[in-house]
Amino acid sequence: MVKTEKFFVIDIGNTSTTVGVAQGRRVLRTGRLSSSEGGDSKRIETLLRRLASPGSVTDAVLCSVVPLHNPCWRHVLSRYTGHEPLVVDHRLRLSVSVDYRRPERIGADRLANAVAAWNRYHGPVVAADFGTALTFDVITGDGRYVGGVIAPGLPLMTDYLCERTALLPHISLGRVNRAIGRSTREAMRIGAMVGYRGMVREIFHEVVGEMNERRVKFCATGGYAAQAVKGLEVKVDVLPNLTLEGLIGIRELNR
């Protein structure tokens, strides 16, 4: 019996880069790198070596929203795996059809999320990605990617308040247990967390209303997903590896 080969799946985001080692349709392990380090070939190779020994991984799939870092990643991955990585864009074969006015402007991570969401549910679904930006991607019941919504990410809300005011501090995000803040930091945290849930809820309901589909699923990924959807009245499947799962699906169709 021939063992299924291992390959890297890489999601280069604005804040951080996630690298996974996959085998078959499973993500075996993951590691992260600050995207500010994404142009440093030594740091990239150190992370790759920590996840898998040279020679044990024979391919890579790459999606990126930071084009400046792509040449460095492609060079390191080609040398490490012995093959040029598969770079995701709208021209590849996907398990969804792209019904979008300017498909070349769709982020590669959004395409990966759409593929993963469709492969998981095979029905109408909204996939939300809680990163530096918050994106909602919409897939219809007949498997069409039709666009979505882009909103500020949760950390941008608190960072902006600190940067644009003289007295408000920078705060860390966390659980809130009341609706009235008893300190400036608590008031800011409530405004961010409770207000953000309200925005997510409203966007989802508006999107579902326009989709005009029955039993629309809602899934979420990204570093702030679990915090942001806690307390929503709608059922949300939090899937930390959604983007990487999409890259696995794209590789299956294109290699």
C-alpha positions, 0 to 999 in steps of 0.5 A, a space after each residue: 500500500 502506497 502512503 499518501 504524500 504530505 504537502 504544505 498548505 499556506 495561508 498568507 494573511 495581513 497579520 499572520 501566516 498559517 502553515 499546515 502540513 496536510 496528508 490526504 484531506 487532513 491537516 496534521 499540524 500547523 504553525 504560524 509566522 508573523 506576516 511581517 516576517 514573511 519576506 525572511 527566507 531563513 524564518 520561513 525555512 525554520 518554520 517549515 523544518 519545525 513542521 516537517 523534515 526535508 524530503 518528507 513533504 513533496 508539494 505546497 499550495 499557497 494562498 496570499 493577500 500579501 503579494 510582496 511576500 509571494 516570491 520569497 515563499 515560492 522560492 523557499 517552497 520550491 527548494 524545500 519540496 522540489 516542486 513549484 507551489 500551486 498558487 491559488 487564484 480564480 483561474 484554477 479549477 474550483 469546486 464552486 463556480 465564480 459568479 462575480 464581476 471582477 473575479 481577479 479581485 477576489 482574495 485567494 483566501 476567500 476562494 479557499 474558504 468558499 471551496 471548503 465551505 461548499 465541500 463541507 455542506 454542499 448547500 447554501 452557506 455563508 463563510 465568515 473569516 475573522 482576521 484583520 478584516 472580517 469577510 463574509 463569502 456567500 455560496 448559493 445552493 447550486 454551488 455559485 460563489 456570488 460575492 460577500 461583505 468586507 468589514 473592519 476586523 475586531 482588532 481594527 476597532 480597538 486599535 483605531 480608537 486608541 490611535 485616533 483619541 488622546 486619552 483612550 488606551 489600547 486594550 486587549 480583547 476578552 470576555 465581557 460579563 455585563 452591558 455597562 462598563 465600570 472602567 474605561 477599559 471595560 467600557 471599550 471592551 464591551 463596545 467592541 465585543 457586544 457591538 461586533 456581535 451586533 454587526 455580525 448578526 445584522 450582516 448575516 441576516 441581511 445576506 441570508 434575506 437576499 440569498 432567498 435560500 432555505 436552511 443557509 449554514 453559517 461557518 466561521 474561521 480566523 483568530 477572533 471567530 470563537 470570541 466574536 460569535 459567542 452569544 449569537 442567536 444563530 448557529 455558527 460552526 467555528 472551523 479553525 482550519 477552514 482556509 487550509 481545508 479549502 487549499 487541500 480541496 483546490 489541490 485535489 482538483 489541480 494537481 
